[in-house]
Amino acid sequence: MFFRQHLSQEATLSYLFGCGSLGHAVAVDPVAGDEDWFLQEAASQNVKISHVIDTHVHADHYSGGRALAERLGARYCLHEANQGRVSFPFHALTDGDVIEAGNVAVKVLHTPGHTPDSICLLVSDNRRSLDPWFVLTGDTLFVGSIGRPDLAGKGREWAEQLFDSLHGKLLSLSDAVEIFPGHTSGSVCGAGISGKPSSTVGFEKRFNPGLQITNKDDFVAYILADIPPRPAEMERIVAANLGQAA
């Protein structure tokens, strides 16, 4: 298995990983303008990118996902909640779907809360073990922080969903599973995000303040008490990522 993490604008972390021996790869959360980086990395690993996945419709940066998929002839993937919402065709992902990339398996976890369409990607290297090795958490869970639930003005409703996603999907994973988030420090998608670009489920359980709160009402109050400023030009960015920009 090979794995690449790429730091881009707005403190965004993008990913390219897959099976080098069988020549298959998956790209996750590419930022507009970074398409050539993915092409060059794929060429250096001698792999073909079959799937380009956005973990949700982003509000803080322009996605390069569709453009990259078009250049590659790959599937552009979003959660099925975006059907009827976006103005372009995409490959709809549902909770529990598994994408095979050679010896690498990618399981889709629907984790609404930051947005209704948010997903995490649980990854196994089947040559080593069928057990999951790491999870790409998008904007659901960060190192030291948790994704904000307020961007559509439904803070309490989405915060409750976020609590359920964290406790029902992510915190039930083995403590040894590594976490690779969608942002590092400097992002407005969560308060107090660490500058360390990875962690483990066990470490976050122990030290992430929001994960110490096991009562849903207390969690909602906590997450809504410290909300960063809204992303600059958020409406324009979301419209572009939905394919609705002029």
C-alpha positions as CSV (number, residue, x, y, z in Angstrom):
1,M,0.0,0.0,0.0
2,F,1.1,3.6,-0.7
3,F,-0.3,6.7,1.1
4,R,0.2,10.4,0.4
5,Q,-1.2,13.3,2.4
6,H,-1.1,16.7,0.8
7,L,-1.5,20.1,2.6
8,S,-3.3,22.7,0.5
9,Q,-4.9,26.1,0.8
10,E,-7.3,26.8,3.8
11,A,-5.3,24.3,5.8
12,T,-7.0,21.5,3.8
13,L,-5.5,17.9,3.9
14,S,-6.1,15.9,0.7
15,Y,-5.2,12.2,0.2
16,L,-4.0,9.8,-2.5
17,F,-3.6,6.1,-1.5
18,G,-4.0,2.7,-3.0
19,C,-2.4,-0.6,-4.0
20,G,0.9,-0.1,-5.8
21,S,1.3,-3.8,-6.7
22,L,-2.0,-3.9,-8.6
23,G,-1.9,-0.3,-9.8
24,H,-5.2,1.1,-8.3
25,A,-5.7,4.3,-6.3
26,V,-8.3,6.6,-4.7
27,A,-8.1,10.4,-4.4
28,V,-9.9,12.1,-1.6
29,D,-10.8,15.8,-1.1
30,P,-8.6,17.4,-3.9
31,V,-8.6,21.2,-3.9
32,A,-9.0,23.1,-7.1
33,G,-5.6,23.8,-8.6
34,D,-4.0,20.7,-7.1
35,E,-5.1,18.3,-9.9
36,D,-1.6,18.1,-11.4
37,W,-0.2,17.0,-8.0
38,F,-2.5,14.0,-8.0
39,L,-1.6,13.2,-11.6
40,Q,2.1,13.4,-10.9
41,E,1.9,11.3,-7.7
42,A,-0.2,8.7,-9.5
43,A,2.3,8.5,-12.3
44,S,5.2,8.2,-9.9
45,Q,3.5,5.2,-8.2
46,N,2.4,3.8,-11.6
47,V,-1.2,3.6,-10.5
48,K,-4.6,4.5,-12.0
49,I,-7.0,6.6,-9.9
50,S,-10.4,4.9,-10.3
51,H,-12.3,7.0,-7.8
52,V,-12.2,10.7,-6.7
53,I,-14.1,11.3,-3.5
54,D,-15.2,14.4,-1.8
55,T,-16.1,13.7,1.8
56,H,-18.8,16.4,1.6
57,V,-19.7,19.5,-0.4
58,H,-17.1,21.9,0.9
59,A,-17.8,25.4,2.1
60,D,-14.3,26.7,2.7
61,H,-12.5,25.9,-0.6
62,Y,-13.2,25.1,-4.2
63,S,-13.2,21.4,-4.9
64,G,-10.9,20.0,-7.6
65,G,-12.7,16.6,-7.5
66,R,-14.9,16.9,-10.6
67,A,-12.1,18.4,-12.7
68,L,-9.6,15.7,-11.6
69,A,-12.1,12.9,-12.3
70,E,-12.9,14.3,-15.7
71,R,-9.2,14.4,-16.6
72,L,-8.7,10.8,-15.5
73,G,-12.0,9.3,-16.7
74,A,-12.5,8.3,-13.1
75,R,-15.7,8.1,-11.0
76,Y,-16.5,11.3,-9.1
77,C,-18.1,10.3,-5.8
78,L,-20.3,12.1,-3.2
79,H,-22.8,10.8,-0.7
80,E,-26.2,10.0,-2.1
81,A,-27.7,12.8,0.0
82,N,-26.6,15.1,-2.8
83,Q,-28.9,13.6,-5.4
84,G,-31.2,16.3,-6.6
85,R,-29.0,18.9,-4.9
86,V,-26.0,19.2,-7.3
87,S,-26.4,20.0,-11.0
88,F,-24.0,17.4,-12.4
89,P,-23.9,13.6,-12.4
90,F,-21.9,11.8,-9.8
91,H,-21.4,8.3,-8.4
92,A,-23.6,8.1,-5.3
93,L,-22.1,6.5,-2.2
94,T,-24.2,4.9,0.5
95,D,-23.4,3.9,4.1
96,G,-21.6,0.6,4.1
97,D,-20.4,0.7,0.4
98,V,-17.0,-0.8,-0.1
99,I,-14.6,0.5,-2.9
100,E,-12.0,-2.0,-3.9
101,A,-8.6,-0.6,-5.1
102,G,-6.5,-3.6,-5.6
103,N,-5.6,-5.0,-2.2
104,V,-7.0,-1.9,-0.5
105,A,-10.6,-1.7,0.7
106,V,-12.4,1.5,1.4
107,K,-15.6,1.4,3.4
108,V,-18.0,4.3,3.4
109,L,-19.3,5.5,6.7
110,H,-22.1,8.1,6.6
111,T,-21.4,10.5,9.4
112,P,-23.8,13.5,9.2
113,G,-23.4,16.4,11.5
114,H,-20.9,18.8,9.9
115,T,-23.1,18.6,6.8
116,P,-25.9,16.1,6.0
117,D,-23.8,14.5,3.3
118,S,-20.6,14.0,5.4
119,I,-18.8,10.7,5.1
120,C,-15.7,9.1,6.6
121,L,-13.6,6.5,4.8
122,L,-12.4,3.4,6.7
123,V,-9.4,1.8,4.9
124,S,-7.9,-1.7,5.1
125,D,-4.8,-3.1,3.5
126,N,-5.9,-6.6,2.9
127,R,-2.4,-7.9,2.4
128,R,-1.7,-7.0,6.0
129,S,-5.1,-7.6,7.7
130,L,-8.8,-7.4,7.0
131,D,-9.1,-5.2,10.0
132,P,-9.2,-1.4,9.3
133,W,-5.9,0.4,9.4
134,F,-7.0,4.0,9.3
135,V,-10.0,6.3,8.7
136,L,-10.2,9.5,6.7
137,T,-12.5,11.6,8.8
138,G,-13.2,14.6,6.5
139,D,-14.6,17.4,8.6
140,T,-16.4,15.2,11.1
141,L,-13.4,14.7,13.5
142,F,-10.2,16.5,13.6
143,V,-7.0,16.0,15.7
144,G,-8.0,17.7,19.0
145,S,-11.2,19.1,17.7
146,I,-14.6,18.3,16.1
147,G,-16.2,19.7,12.9
148,R,-18.6,22.6,13.2
149,P,-22.3,21.9,12.7
150,D,-23.7,25.4,12.2
151,L,-22.9,26.4,8.6
152,A,-26.5,26.0,7.4
153,G,-28.2,27.7,10.4
154,K,-29.2,24.3,11.9
155,G,-26.7,24.2,14.6
156,R,-28.6,22.3,17.3
157,E,-30.1,19.7,14.9
158,W,-26.8,19.0,13.1
159,A,-24.9,19.0,16.4
160,E,-27.1,16.2,17.6
161,Q,-26.5,14.3,14.4
162,L,-22.7,14.9,14.9
163,F,-22.9,13.4,18.4
164,D,-24.6,10.3,17.0
165,S,-22.1,10.0,14.2
166,L,-19.1,10.2,16.5
167,H,-20.4,7.8,19.1
168,G,-22.2,5.4,16.7
169,K,-19.5,5.2,13.9
170,L,-16.1,6.5,14.9
171,L,-15.6,5.9,18.6
172,S,-16.6,2.2,18.2
173,L,-13.5,1.6,16.1
174,S,-10.4,0.0,17.6
175,D,-8.2,2.4,19.5
176,A,-5.4,1.5,17.2
177,V,-7.1,2.8,14.1
178,E,-5.3,5.9,12.8
179,I,-7.2,9.1,12.1
180,F,-6.4,11.4,9.1
181,P,-8.6,14.5,9.0
182,G,-9.7,16.9,6.3
183,H,-8.0,19.9,7.9
184,T,-5.1,20.9,10.1
185,S,-4.7,24.0,12.3
186,G,-5.7,27.2,10.6
187,S,-9.0,26.0,9.2
188,V,-12.3,27.6,10.1
189,C,-14.1,24.2,9.9
190,G,-13.5,23.5,13.6
191,A,-12.3,25.3,16.8
192,G,-8.8,24.5,18.2
193,I,-7.7,22.1,15.5
194,S,-4.2,20.7,16.3
195,G,-1.3,21.3,13.9
196,K,-0.5,17.5,14.0
197,P,-1.9,16.0,10.8
198,S,-2.9,12.6,12.2
199,S,-3.8,10.8,15.4
200,T,-5.5,7.6,16.6
201,V,-9.0,6.8,17.8
202,G,-7.6,5.9,21.2
203,F,-5.6,9.1,21.6
204,E,-8.6,11.3,20.6
205,K,-10.9,9.4,23.0
206,R,-8.5,10.3,25.8
207,F,-7.5,13.8,24.9
208,N,-10.0,15.4,22.5
209,P,-12.2,17.6,24.8
210,G,-15.4,17.1,22.8
211,L,-15.1,13.4,22.9
212,Q,-15.1,13.4,26.7
213,I,-18.7,14.6,26.7
214,T,-21.0,11.6,26.7
215,N,-24.3,13.5,27.3
216,K,-25.9,14.7,24.0
217,D,-27.3,17.9,25.4
218,D,-24.0,18.8,27.0
219,F,-22.2,18.0,23.8
220,V,-24.5,20.3,21.8
221,A,-23.9,23.1,24.2
222,Y,-20.2,22.6,24.1
223,I,-19.8,22.5,20.3
224,L,-22.0,25.5,19.8
225,A,-20.3,27.6,22.4
226,D,-17.1,28.0,20.4
227,I,-17.8,28.6,16.7
228,P,-15.2,30.1,14.4
229,P,-16.0,32.8,11.8
230,R,-17.8,31.6,8.7
231,P,-15.6,30.8,5.8
232,A,-14.9,33.8,3.5
233,E,-17.2,33.8,0.4
234,M,-18.9,30.6,1.7
235,E,-22.1,31.0,-0.4
236,R,-20.1,31.4,-3.6
237,I,-17.9,28.5,-2.9
238,V,-20.8,26.2,-2.0
239,A,-22.6,27.2,-5.2
240,A,-19.6,26.4,-7.3
241,N,-19.1,23.1,-5.6
242,L,-22.8,22.3,-6.3
243,G,-22.3,23.2,-9.9
244,Q,-24.5,26.2,-9.6
245,A,-22.0,29.1,-10.2
246,A,-22.6,31.4,-13.1
